[in-house]
Amino acid sequence: MTTIHLVRHAAHGFVDKVLVGRAPGVPLSADGVRQAERLRDHLAGWPIARIMSSPIQRAQETAAILAGQHRLAVETTDDLLEIDCGEWTGLGFDDLASDPRWAAWNSERASNTMPGGEDMAAVQRRAAPLLDQVAAADSGPVVLVSHSDVIKAMVAWLIGMSLDRHDRLVIDPASITTLEMWQPGAGRVVRMNEIAPS
């Protein structure tokens, strides 16, 4: 049995305002740093053998804060990379609300693609195999620091849920969703969207 903790990066200054996607230069906000530090303290007594992260700055910063507590190096992998938001990158959610393609994207994720970007099925195809790879390595409990849609895609894959039902999953900044994997493609969700106490 391998324990995998899926951690969403802590907050940045544009959370719930702008679809930042893979835009560069988006660090954690002061509140985000505090969130990551609370999460670090929450995880202090947990056994963690590896920490892997998306290459995006906000994920790397979150992972570095967590890694310091456990004296681990952060392993970077594109498998955990944020979804490519294409031409929507950097747009405000208020602006997107009037675009009918945005409504279609949010209601039918299994069959829609962000214009000029990536579809969620592609995210799932690159991220879900990492769960099997980590489980097969059997190195002990692992933390994967990523992004909301990527974590949703991995959870949906594990439990056999349609990507169209993504909105039934909540993945808050600096939250932990824990999986237990016992063989390739087989596992369970044991913790969902847990937030470290303040």
N, C-alpha and C positions, 0 to 999 in steps of 0.2 A: 504494500500500500504506500503510495507516494502522496504527500500533502502538498498542494499547490495553492498559494495565496495570490489571488489576482487583485492587485492594488491599482486603483485609478490615481493618477497624479493629483497633487493638491491644487488648490485654486490659483488661477491667474487673474489679472485685472479685467478680463473680458468675459468671464464666466456668465452665462445666461444673457449676454448682450450681443456678442459677435461670434460668428462661426470662424474661429481662427484656423482650424485644420492644421496644415503643415506649415503655416506662415512662420518665418524665422523671427527671432527677437521677441518671444513671448515668455518671459520668465515667471516664476511664481511671484504672486503678490506678497505683501507683508503678512496678510491673513493666511495665505497659502503656506508660507514658511512655518507659521505657528501650527497650522493643521498637520504638516508633515512632522514637526517635532512632537506633537501629541501622539501621532501614530507611531513614531519611533519609540516613545516611552511606553506605549501600549504593547508594542511587540518585544520589549526588552527581555522578557523572560521566555519568549517563544524560541524553540530550536529552529534555526534557519541556516541551511547549508550553502545556498546560492541566492544571489539577487540578480535578476536579468531585467533589462529595461529597453523600452523604445528609445530611439536616438533623439527624439524631440526634446528640446531644452527643458520644458516643464516636467517631463517624466524623468529626465536625467537628474535634475535637481532634487526631485522627490526621492529617487533611488539613492542618491548620494547621502542624503540625510539619514535614511534607513540603514544604509550599509555601514556608516560610521559606528553605530551602536554595536554591530556584530563583527566589526573589523573584517569586512568582506570587500572584495573588488566588485564593481558593477560590471556585469557582462552586457554588452549592447547587441541587440538583434533587430533587424528590420522586420522580423515576423510580428513584432509588437507595435510597429509603426502606426501612427494615426491614419485613419481613412483619408484618402485624397479627396478633398472637397471641390477640386476643379475650379470652375469659374465662380463658385460661391464662396471661395476662400476670402475671408476678410469682410464679408457682408454682415450687416446687423440682422438680428432675428426679426426685428420689426419690418425691415425691407423684404426679407424672405417670405414673410407671412402673406404677402399679396401675390406671390408667384405660384400659379397652379401646379407647377412642377414640384415645388416644395411640399405641397399637400400630398401629391402622389408619392413622393419619396417617403414621407412619414407614414403613409397608410399601407404601402405595398413595397416594403424594403426587399422582398425576395426577388422582385422583377424589375426594379428601377435602379438607375445609375445617376449619380450626381453629374450634371452636365460638365463634360470635360474631365470628369474625375473617376471615382472608383465605385463599384457596387459592393454591397455588404456581403454578397456571396463570395466575392474575390477576397475580401478581408477574412472571411471564415476559412477559405481554402489555404491561406498562408498562415493564419494564427492557430487554428485548431490542431494541426499536426505537431505544433510545438508542445502541446500537452502530452502527447504520446512520447515525444522525444525526451521530455523531462522525466516522465514516469519510467521510461526504459532505462535511463541513466541511473536511477535508483540511488541518487546521491544524498537523499534526505529532503526535508522540507525546503521548498523553493518559493521565492517571492518573484512574481512577474509584474513589473510596473508598466502600465499601458494607459489606454484611453477608453472612454465610456463605450463607444460603438464596438471597439475591438473586444472588450470584455463581454459585452452582450452577445457578440457573435460566437465566442468560445463557449459561453454557458448554453446558448441555444443549441449548438452542435452537440454538447455533451448530453443534454436532456431530450434531444430530438424535437425541439420546438421550432416552428416556422419562424423565419426572420421577419415575416409580416407581424409577428406578435412581440416584436422588440420592445414596444412601449409598455409591456407588462413587467418589464425588468427596470429597476431603478439602480443606477450606479453613480453615486454621489462622489464629488472630489474627496480624495484621501480616504476612500472606503475600502474595506477588505471583503472579498468574496472568496470563500475557501472551497476547494474541491479535493476529493480523495479519489485517486486513480488506482485501480488494481490490475488493469491490463489495457492494452491499446483500445481506445474507443469506449472503455467501460469505466464508469466512475459515478460519483454522486456529488451533489452540492450540499455542503454541511454548514455553510455560513453565507449570508447574502447581505451585501451593502452595510456591513458593520462599520460604525463610526467610533473612533477613539473618544472616550469621555473627556470633556474639557475640565 
